[in-house]
């Protein structure tokens, strides 16, 4: 009778869901043996995929849901114990995937329907769900802690570590405080042992923590940049992922406490033919403190990290360059520029054939509103346009450190009828809602424009 549900479906009708949940006790009885538990877990997963936690509660089957998650947690514990001592058979692997899918789905549903759920179930029922989810997440953290104790089986265990990361990443977005210490302690292990494509599920959780808490994790920024630069213009999903990672990286790299030349950022793969592989021997001008708060300029022209940062910036821009002007391109272009905030312009010029002039041109046109073909690039500014504000911030950091950027900004402003309209006047209320460094950058630009174009106030 329940065969229709095992196949999986989306947005099941209310009547079908009601019948499906009513069959859960029967499925429990029919599949009560240990070897058949994944049938129960898969069945409930399909019901949730076709409905939601809210529908489950409204249909009166909250107890069945909790019982299934408890069962999944038991199975999760068994599976993680088994894989540390032997390889899993195909059927066992399938069962483990069903468990991971259910736990991850429940956590994602909890985030998606949180407000509606709070008005549908009692506080006791919600706490009950949180408690069983906590136990499942703890099982995943315990597996991560055991991973380094199995050096001979690390290669075989890596896919299972990736599954644990899916549960951890999903939960840390929903409730970052509960396992904060465990997460920050586990992060270096996960970064060290997982390939970049398996880290994607963890990255949204980083937004919940100050960047200085994770940015210096060995290898993390390298793998995040690998995710960004792996995308191609033909792969829409990969491009969206690149943009999401870029939006996490930009504020982190702009944190004054994060000094990129001293962070563990490795070489991009496949860049052997890029000019400037060797540390360039260039004379650099003295670095002034600057008028906008941000990471300091490196005062050592032959610092070994500088060419690597130039290469990463170029590779990020290569992903962004073919894209149409939109929020995605803004995010990637801003990231490329941010990677160079501490790099002297003499090094940028020595390490890249064109000094990344097209990148600066794009950002300046975005800043001044001169890029045509999109209404988003008009002269009117909004405090809600976060992409534009990030561009304004990074250009404010770079304009005093890079003569070509200053010339490009001044040249673009000359083309405007009213240059001061480039930057919005911030009310005290709006300024109080924005990052202090962004407010500082916007006020800097108004002073800059009035200084260069005093007639703009006439």
C-alpha positions as CSV (number, residue, x, y, z in Angstrom):
1,X,0.0,0.0,0.0
2,X,2.9,2.4,0.7
3,X,4.8,1.6,-2.5
4,X,3.6,4.9,-4.1
5,X,5.4,6.9,-1.5
6,X,8.8,5.1,-1.6
7,X,9.3,6.4,-5.2
8,X,9.4,10.0,-3.9
9,X,7.3,12.9,-5.1
10,X,7.0,16.6,-4.6
11,X,4.0,18.6,-3.3
12,X,1.7,15.7,-2.6
13,X,-2.0,16.7,-2.2
14,X,-3.4,17.1,1.3
15,X,-5.6,13.9,1.0
16,X,-2.6,11.9,-0.3
17,X,-0.4,13.1,2.6
18,X,-3.1,12.3,5.1
19,X,-3.3,8.8,3.8
20,X,0.5,8.5,3.7
21,X,1.0,9.6,7.3
22,X,-1.8,7.4,8.5
23,X,0.2,4.4,7.1
24,X,3.4,5.3,9.1
25,X,2.5,3.0,12.1
26,X,1.8,0.1,9.7
27,X,5.1,0.7,8.0
28,X,6.9,0.7,11.4
29,X,5.4,-2.7,12.1
30,X,6.2,-4.1,8.7
31,X,9.7,-2.8,8.7
32,X,10.7,-3.2,12.4
33,X,13.6,-5.5,11.8
34,X,17.1,-3.8,11.8
35,X,17.7,-4.6,8.2
36,X,14.5,-2.9,7.1
37,X,14.6,0.3,9.2
38,X,15.7,2.3,6.1
39,X,12.4,1.5,4.6
40,X,10.7,3.4,7.4
41,X,13.2,6.3,7.2
42,X,12.9,6.5,3.4
43,X,9.1,6.4,3.6
44,X,8.9,9.4,6.0
45,X,11.6,11.3,4.1
46,X,9.4,11.0,0.9
47,X,6.4,12.3,2.9
48,X,8.3,15.3,4.1
49,X,9.6,15.9,0.6
50,X,6.1,16.0,-0.7
51,X,4.8,18.1,2.2
52,X,6.4,19.8,5.2
53,X,6.9,19.7,9.0
54,X,3.9,22.0,9.4
55,X,1.6,19.6,7.4
56,X,2.9,16.7,9.4
57,X,1.9,18.5,12.6
58,X,-1.5,19.6,11.3
59,X,-2.3,16.0,10.3
60,X,-1.6,14.9,13.9
61,X,1.5,12.8,13.2
62,X,4.2,14.7,15.2
63,X,4.8,11.6,17.4
64,X,5.4,9.5,14.3
65,X,7.9,12.0,13.0
66,X,9.8,12.2,16.3
67,X,9.9,8.4,16.5
68,X,11.4,8.2,13.0
69,X,14.1,10.8,13.8
70,X,15.0,8.9,16.9
71,X,15.3,5.7,14.8
72,X,17.4,7.6,12.2
73,X,19.7,8.8,15.0
74,X,20.2,5.2,16.2
75,X,20.9,4.1,12.7
76,X,23.3,7.0,12.2
77,X,25.3,6.0,15.3
78,X,25.4,2.4,14.1
79,X,26.6,3.3,10.6
80,X,29.3,5.7,11.8
81,X,30.6,3.0,14.2
82,X,30.6,0.4,11.4
83,X,32.5,2.5,8.8
84,X,35.4,3.1,11.2
85,X,36.2,-0.7,11.2
86,X,35.2,-1.9,7.8
87,X,33.9,-0.9,4.3
88,X,30.2,-0.9,3.9
89,X,28.2,-3.0,1.5
90,X,26.1,-1.3,-1.1
91,X,22.8,-2.0,0.7
92,X,24.3,-0.6,3.9
93,X,25.5,2.5,2.1
94,X,22.0,3.0,0.7
95,X,20.6,2.8,4.2
96,X,23.0,5.4,5.5
97,X,22.2,7.8,2.7
98,X,18.5,7.5,3.6
99,X,19.3,8.4,7.2
100,X,21.4,11.4,6.2
101,X,18.7,12.6,3.8
102,X,16.1,12.5,6.5
103,X,18.1,14.3,9.2
104,X,19.3,16.9,6.7
105,X,15.8,17.5,5.4
106,X,14.2,17.8,8.8
107,X,16.8,20.5,9.8
108,X,16.3,22.4,6.5
109,X,12.6,22.2,7.0
110,X,13.0,23.5,10.5
111,X,14.8,26.6,9.2
112,X,12.4,27.1,6.2
113,X,9.1,26.8,8.2
114,X,10.3,28.1,11.6
115,X,7.8,30.9,12.1
116,X,4.8,28.9,10.8
117,X,5.9,25.9,12.9
118,X,6.0,28.0,16.1
119,X,2.3,28.9,15.6
120,X,1.3,25.3,14.7
121,X,2.9,23.1,17.4
122,X,3.3,23.7,21.2
123,X,6.6,24.8,22.7
124,X,7.0,21.3,24.2
125,X,6.7,19.7,20.8
126,X,9.2,22.1,19.3
127,X,11.6,21.4,22.1
128,X,11.1,17.7,21.5
129,X,12.1,18.1,17.8
130,X,15.1,20.2,18.7
131,X,16.2,17.6,21.3
132,X,16.2,14.7,18.8
133,X,17.9,16.9,16.2
134,X,20.6,17.8,18.7
135,X,21.3,14.1,19.3
136,X,21.7,13.4,15.6
137,X,24.0,16.4,15.2
138,X,26.1,15.2,18.2
139,X,26.5,11.8,16.5
140,X,28.0,13.6,13.4
141,X,30.4,15.7,15.5
142,X,31.5,12.6,17.4
143,X,32.4,10.9,14.1
144,X,34.5,13.9,13.1
145,X,36.4,13.7,16.3
146,X,37.1,10.0,15.7
147,X,38.3,10.6,12.1
148,X,41.9,11.4,13.0
149,X,42.1,8.2,15.1
150,X,41.8,6.1,11.9
151,X,44.8,7.2,9.8
152,X,44.8,3.9,7.8
153,X,41.2,4.3,6.7
154,X,41.0,8.0,6.0
155,X,40.6,7.6,2.2
156,X,37.7,5.1,2.7
157,X,36.1,7.3,5.4
158,X,36.2,10.6,3.5
159,X,32.8,10.2,1.8
160,X,31.3,9.4,5.2
161,X,33.0,12.5,6.6
162,X,31.3,14.5,3.9
163,X,27.9,13.1,5.0
164,X,28.6,14.1,8.6
165,X,29.5,17.6,7.2
166,X,26.0,17.8,5.5
167,X,24.3,17.3,8.9
168,X,26.6,19.7,10.7
169,X,26.4,22.4,8.1
170,X,22.6,22.3,8.0
171,X,22.3,22.5,11.8
172,X,24.8,25.3,12.3
173,X,22.7,27.6,10.0
174,X,19.6,27.0,12.1
175,X,21.1,27.2,15.6
176,X,24.8,28.4,15.5
177,X,25.2,28.8,19.3
178,X,24.3,25.3,20.5
179,X,27.4,23.6,19.0
180,X,29.6,26.6,18.3
181,X,32.7,25.2,20.2
182,X,32.3,21.8,18.5
183,X,31.9,23.4,15.1
184,X,35.0,25.7,15.3
185,X,37.0,22.8,16.7
186,X,35.8,20.4,14.0
187,X,36.3,22.9,11.1
188,X,40.1,22.5,10.7
189,X,39.7,18.7,10.5
190,X,36.9,18.9,8.0
191,X,38.9,21.4,5.8
192,X,42.0,19.3,6.0
193,X,40.3,16.0,4.9
194,X,37.5,17.0,2.6
195,X,37.8,18.1,-1.0
196,X,36.5,21.6,-1.8
197,X,33.3,20.3,-3.4
198,X,32.3,18.5,-0.1
199,X,32.7,21.7,2.0
200,X,29.9,23.5,0.3
201,X,27.3,22.4,2.9
202,X,29.4,24.0,5.7
203,X,30.0,27.4,4.2
204,X,26.6,29.1,4.9
205,X,27.2,28.5,8.6
206,X,30.3,30.7,8.5
207,X,28.1,33.8,8.1
208,X,27.0,33.3,11.7
209,X,30.5,33.9,13.1
210,X,33.0,36.7,13.1
211,X,35.4,36.2,10.2
212,X,38.5,36.2,12.5
213,X,37.1,33.0,14.2
214,X,37.5,31.0,10.9
215,X,39.4,32.9,8.2
216,X,42.8,31.7,9.4
217,X,41.7,28.0,9.4
218,X,44.5,26.4,7.4
219,X,43.4,25.7,3.9
220,X,39.9,27.0,4.2
221,X,40.3,30.2,2.1
222,X,42.1,28.1,-0.5
223,X,39.2,25.6,-0.8
224,X,36.6,28.4,-0.8
225,X,38.5,30.1,-3.7
226,X,38.7,26.7,-5.5
227,X,34.9,26.5,-5.3
228,X,34.5,30.0,-6.7
229,X,36.9,29.5,-9.6
230,X,35.7,26.1,-10.5
231,X,32.5,27.5,-12.1
232,X,32.0,28.1,-15.8
233,X,29.6,30.3,-17.6
234,X,27.7,27.2,-18.9
235,X,27.0,25.8,-15.4
236,X,24.3,28.0,-13.8
237,X,24.2,26.1,-10.5
238,X,28.0,26.2,-10.1
239,X,27.9,30.0,-10.8
240,X,25.3,30.6,-8.2
241,X,27.4,28.6,-5.7
242,X,30.4,30.7,-6.6
243,X,28.4,33.9,-6.0
244,X,27.3,32.6,-2.6
245,X,30.8,31.7,-1.5
246,X,32.0,35.1,-2.8
247,X,29.4,36.9,-0.6
248,X,30.8,35.1,2.4
249,X,34.4,35.8,1.6
250,X,34.2,39.5,0.8
251,X,33.3,40.8,4.4
252,X,35.7,38.3,5.8
253,X,38.7,39.5,3.8
254,X,37.7,43.1,4.5
255,X,37.9,42.5,8.2
256,X,40.9,44.6,9.5
257,X,41.8,41.6,11.7
258,X,42.3,39.4,8.6
259,X,45.6,40.2,6.9
260,X,45.6,38.0,3.7
261,X,49.4,37.9,3.1
262,X,49.7,36.0,6.4
263,X,46.7,33.7,5.9
264,X,47.3,30.2,4.5
265,X,46.2,30.7,0.9
266,X,47.8,28.2,-1.5
267,X,48.6,28.5,-5.2
268,X,45.7,28.1,-7.7
269,X,45.9,24.8,-9.6
270,X,46.8,24.9,-13.3
271,X,48.5,28.3,-13.2
272,X,52.0,27.3,-14.2
273,X,51.9,29.5,-17.3
274,X,50.9,32.7,-15.6
275,X,53.3,35.5,-15.7
276,X,54.7,36.4,-12.3
277,X,55.1,32.9,-10.8
278,X,58.3,34.1,-9.2
279,X,58.1,36.7,-6.5
280,X,58.5,40.0,-8.4
281,X,61.4,42.2,-7.5
282,X,59.7,45.6,-7.5
283,X,60.1,48.8,-5.7
284,X,56.9,49.8,-3.9
285,X,55.9,53.2,-2.6
286,X,55.5,53.8,1.1
287,X,52.1,52.6,2.2
288,X,50.0,55.3,3.9
289,X,47.5,54.2,6.6
290,X,44.6,55.4,4.3
291,X,41.4,57.2,5.2
292,X,39.1,54.1,5.3
293,X,39.4,51.3,7.9
294,X,40.5,48.0,6.3
295,X,43.4,45.5,6.1
296,X,46.8,47.2,5.9
297,X,48.8,47.4,2.8
298,X,51.8,45.0,2.6
299,X,55.0,47.0,2.8
300,X,57.2,44.1,1.5
301,X,57.2,44.0,-2.3
302,X,58.7,40.5,-2.5
303,X,56.4,38.9,0.0
304,X,55.8,35.3,-1.3
305,X,52.0,35.5,-0.8
306,X,51.5,38.5,-3.1
307,X,51.8,36.7,-6.4
308,X,49.4,34.0,-5.2
309,X,46.8,36.7,-4.3
310,X,47.2,38.2,-7.7
311,X,46.7,34.9,-9.4
312,X,43.5,34.1,-7.4
313,X,42.2,37.6,-8.1
314,X,42.8,37.1,-11.8
315,X,41.1,33.6,-11.8
316,X,38.0,35.0,-10.0
317,X,37.8,37.8,-12.5
318,X,38.1,35.3,-15.4
319,X,34.9,33.6,-14.0
320,X,33.1,37.0,-13.6
321,X,34.2,38.7,-16.8
322,X,31.9,36.9,-19.4
323,X,28.8,37.3,-17.2
324,X,26.2,40.0,-17.8
325,X,26.2,42.9,-15.3
326,X,24.2,41.7,-12.4
327,X,24.4,40.8,-8.7
328,X,26.4,37.7,-9.4
329,X,29.0,39.5,-11.4
330,X,29.2,42.2,-8.8
331,X,29.9,39.6,-6.0
332,X,32.7,37.9,-8.0
333,X,34.3,41.2,-9.2
334,X,34.2,42.6,-5.7
335,X,35.9,39.4,-4.4
336,X,38.6,39.7,-7.0
337,X,39.3,43.3,-6.0
338,X,39.2,42.5,-2.2
339,X,41.9,39.8,-2.6
340,X,44.2,42.7,-3.7
341,X,43.4,45.1,-0.9
342,X,46.8,44.5,0.8
343,X,48.7,44.0,-2.5
344,X,50.8,47.1,-3.7
345,X,49.7,48.2,-7.1
346,X,53.3,47.7,-8.4
347,X,53.0,44.0,-7.6
348,X,49.6,43.8,-9.3
349,X,51.1,45.4,-12.4
350,X,54.1,43.0,-12.4
351,X,52.0,39.9,-11.8
352,X,49.2,40.4,-14.3
353,X,49.6,41.3,-18.0
354,X,47.0,44.1,-18.0
355,X,47.1,45.1,-14.3
356,X,43.5,43.8,-14.1
357,X,42.4,47.1,-15.7
358,X,39.1,45.6,-17.0
359,X,38.2,44.6,-13.4
360,X,38.8,48.1,-12.1
361,X,36.9,49.6,-15.1
362,X,33.9,47.4,-14.3
363,X,33.8,48.2,-10.6
364,X,34.2,52.0,-11.3
365,X,31.3,51.9,-13.8
366,X,29.3,50.0,-11.3
367,X,30.1,52.5,-8.6
368,X,29.4,55.6,-10.7
369,X,26.3,54.2,-12.4
370,X,27.8,54.6,-15.9
371,X,27.4,51.0,-17.0
372,X,24.6,50.9,-19.5
373,X,22.1,48.2,-20.3
374,X,20.6,47.8,-16.9
375,X,18.3,49.9,-14.8
376,X,20.2,48.8,-11.7
377,X,23.1,51.0,-12.7
378,X,21.2,54.3,-12.7
379,X,22.4,57.3,-10.6
380,X,19.9,56.8,-7.8
381,X,21.3,54.9,-4.8
382,X,19.6,52.9,-2.1
383,X,20.9,51.9,1.3
384,X,19.4,48.4,0.5
385,X,21.8,47.9,-2.5
386,X,24.3,45.8,-0.6
387,X,26.2,44.9,-3.8
388,X,26.8,48.6,-4.6
389,X,27.9,49.3,-1.1
390,X,30.5,46.6,-1.2
391,X,31.9,48.0,-4.4
392,X,32.0,51.5,-2.9
393,X,33.8,50.1,0.2
394,X,36.5,48.2,-1.7
395,X,37.1,51.0,-4.2
396,X,37.5,53.4,-1.2
397,X,40.2,51.2,0.2
398,X,41.9,50.9,-3.2
399,X,41.7,54.4,-4.6
400,X,44.4,55.8,-2.4
401,X,46.6,52.8,-3.0
402,X,46.3,52.4,-6.7
403,X,46.8,55.4,-9.1
404,X,45.0,53.7,-12.0
405,X,41.9,53.2,-9.8
406,X,41.9,56.8,-8.8
407,X,42.3,58.0,-12.4
408,X,39.4,55.7,-13.5
409,X,37.1,57.0,-10.7
410,X,37.9,60.6,-11.5
411,X,37.4,60.0,-15.3
412,X,34.1,58.3,-14.7
413,X,32.9,61.1,-12.3
414,X,33.7,63.7,-15.0
415,X,31.2,62.1,-17.3
416,X,28.4,62.6,-14.8
417,X,26.1,65.6,-14.7
418,X,26.1,65.7,-11.0
419,X,29.0,63.7,-9.5
420,X,27.8,64.0,-5.9
421,X,24.6,62.1,-6.7
422,X,26.8,59.0,-7.0
423,X,26.7,58.6,-3.2
424,X,23.5,58.7,-1.1
425,X,23.2,60.9,1.9
426,X,22.7,58.6,4.9
427,X,20.3,59.5,7.6
428,X,21.3,58.7,11.1
429,X,18.7,55.8,11.2
430,X,20.1,54.3,8.0
431,X,23.7,54.7,9.0
432,X,22.9,53.0,12.3
433,X,21.7,49.9,10.4
434,X,24.8,49.6,8.2
435,X,28.3,48.3,8.9
436,X,30.4,51.1,10.4
437,X,33.1,50.5,7.8
438,X,30.6,50.9,4.9
439,X,29.3,54.1,6.4
440,X,32.9,55.3,6.7
441,X,33.5,54.5,3.1
442,X,30.4,56.3,1.9
443,X,31.2,59.4,3.8
444,X,34.8,59.2,2.5
445,X,33.4,59.2,-1.1
446,X,31.3,62.4,-0.5
447,X,34.4,64.2,0.8
448,X,36.5,62.8,-2.1
449,X,34.0,63.9,-4.7
450,X,33.6,67.4,-3.2
451,X,37.3,67.7,-3.1
452,X,37.8,66.8,-6.7
453,X,34.6,68.5,-8.0
454,X,33.8,71.4,-5.8
455,X,31.3,72.7,-8.3
456,X,29.2,69.7,-7.6
457,X,27.6,71.5,-4.6
458,X,26.7,74.7,-6.6
